[in-house]
Amino acid sequence: MVVAEAKPIAEILQMVKDCQRVVVAGCKGCVTVCNSGGEKEVGILASELRIARRAAGQDLEVLEYTCERQCDPEYIEPLDDLVKDADAVVSIACSVGPQYIAARYPYLAVYPGLNTVFIGGSVEHGVFKEYCQACGTCIIGDFGGLCPVARCAKQLMNGPCGGSSGGKCEVGKGTIDCVWHLIYERLKNLGQLHKLEQPWGYKNWATSREAGPRTMIREELRK
Amino acid sequence: MNLTAGSNLEKILKSGQKAVTCECGPPRGANADHFRHKAQYLKECADAVNVTDNQTAVVRFCSMAACRILLDMGIEPVMQMVTRDMNRIALQSNILGAAALGIKNLLCLTGDHNSFGDHPQSKNVHDLDSVQLLHCVKTMRDEGKMISGTEVDGRPAMFIGAAANPFADPFEFRVVRLAKKIKAGAQFIQTQCIYDMDRFRKFMEMANDMGLTEKCYILAGITPFKSVGMANYMKKFVPGIIVPDEYITRLKGVPKDKVADEGIKIAVEQIQQCLEMKGVAGIHLMAIEWEEKAPEIIKAAGLLPRPKVS
């Protein structure tokens, strides 16, 4: 899933400082799963904004809505009535959401209430880790199913580097597993260590963001 | 003698003599005189001098410019190049430019992570890693082709080096990775600072057993301790470096004004121990901001005068 975290409330208050009426829009997709932008968080953020503005002597009217998804134009549509008299929308979807809202309402201000941080998953309750950088050409089959692009701090294709110690990466003060250590252990278990004996060639980054913003077209679905 | 680049370092190693390289880091500013001053100490005691490329991810004046200064001083440079800051376009451009300036030794590295440096908010590149960079240089030199397959007009004659860290994990994989670097193009290796002699000895045994010392020249990395504080810092905070307690005990056991001398004495012993190991082709002395002590250390290790080869 796309993992996102709440922006500091002070930053959001600054964005909406000139507004009298805003819509806080959540999303029932990934951000609900990672507990940052679902129905519950919409309610919490709306309350925080109201309380802070009341304390500042400038009441703010906050409407609440949680979209089925914000990464699909049809699910933005239900906001039409709510945003009519609003000064802005604060979207707490991943950053796709506010951009879809901006596209639908050309004259309405839209602000992100979250920082979108990575594609990953939870490893225990409340702990999320990055697993993918959407490089566009998945190579993890060569590495025991583990991704050196997303999980090695230096994106080595021929690791581990000299900073791997006791299974940990030198970056992150012991909080990051050295994925190359994991790759080594896993290929050893699979009897495939020979895969690490040959230099791994040049990665084609043209399928990544490097070639510009990407579009995927599925002709069979368009018909 | 079959030479690929014809550098002094290559000639000395191929003649079977023990080589000595030293490190000289450019300053954090445009102070070329400071760099020249440090390099001058190394002129007579090193076969070639490594110029670091923004080491520890801290901005310094660039490696290629510093190499040119060394050439002007009559000192042979080893240009270090990291893949952290440049993509394959810039890396290949710099390889060609370096060759055009007369630089003949190139050390291919991935580089320290930018989060440790003075610009932790920078974007890193890592288009290639060190192994891919080795392959890239070798292919340009031997096949006259860039990564794209484009022919180069004038092949860069480089003696190609790489780093190895026998003290990182998983230990048993370190020689496999070394072998990979050799396959990719490494002709000489400069190791991480060695303090744990037993582990380095084991590493060399494994390298010998795999036949790697027949395929490349391994220079043992030595960094003298200037103080007890430095030894403790390296032990505790520098990942991939193992400092046995015995050295710290020795440094603590002498009067304060003798600690530096003891550090030098330890370095000399380490050099001698390394050179006794089968397969060690020379030493790489990294006397960090202590270049003035390099002649004394190398002399005491019995490695002066340096051989002249033609």
Interface residues (C-beta under 8 A of the other chain):
Chain A: A153 K154 Q155 L156 M157 N158 G159 P160 C161 G162 G163 S164 S165 G166 G167 E170 V171 C178 H181 Y184 E185 L193 L196 E197 Q198 P199 W200 G201 Y202 K203 W205
Chain B: R84 R88 T110 G111 D112 H113 S115 F116 N124 H126 D127 L128 D129 S130 V131 Q132 L134 H135 C136 I147 A163 A164 N165 F167 A168 D169 P170 F173 V176 R177 A179 K180 K183 A184 Q192 P239 G240
